[in-house]
Amino acid sequence: MGKSTISKIPFKGTAEQEQKLREFIAANKGMQGALMPVMQEAQEIYGYLPIEVQRIIAEEMNISLEEVYGVATFYAQFNLNPKGQYKIGVCLGTACYVKGSQDVFDKACSVLGIGNGDVTEDGKFSIEATRCIGCCGLAPVLTVNDDVYGRLTADDVPGIIEKYQKM
């Protein structure tokens, strides 16, 4: 579940977001271990940590971009790409996998025209292979935001995605 480094979606940060981030950094950069809280706040502000935001953090905290990027890619909580309005997750944990979740995942990627960790060009959908979400009795499982779909086959996927395309 590696992270892609370049998003297909152009960065759309606002001056207000940047000001909020710079103010947070200024108030916290002197603290020991400030990088993690700064990066968490940046992701809260922007929804993800594109390279443009990582540069601001590096410059304002007087650390290398490589250090910021290293932290961003090491911790699973950080996203380098934007998430879609509808976040699709397909469990590839053991119970789901043995019941065919790879086929469900592959079908969802095919229908959306994107790969793991990517977002559609319209920003509507993103997809991610996940680990166990605790619904093993419903295997294989796909989630769309907080909605859970279980006991799926690849043939079920287009109808589920179509439901959200119409919203």
Buried (B, 14 or more C-beta within 10 A) or exposed (E): EEEEEEBEBEEEBEEEBBEBBBEBBEEBBEEEEBBEEBBBBBBEBBEBBBBEBBEBBBEBBEBEEEBBBEBBBEEEEBBBBBBBBBBBBBBBBEBBBEBBBBBBBEBBBEBBEBEBBBBBEEBBBBBBBBEBBEBBEBBBBBBBEEEBBBEBEBEBBBEBBEEBBEE
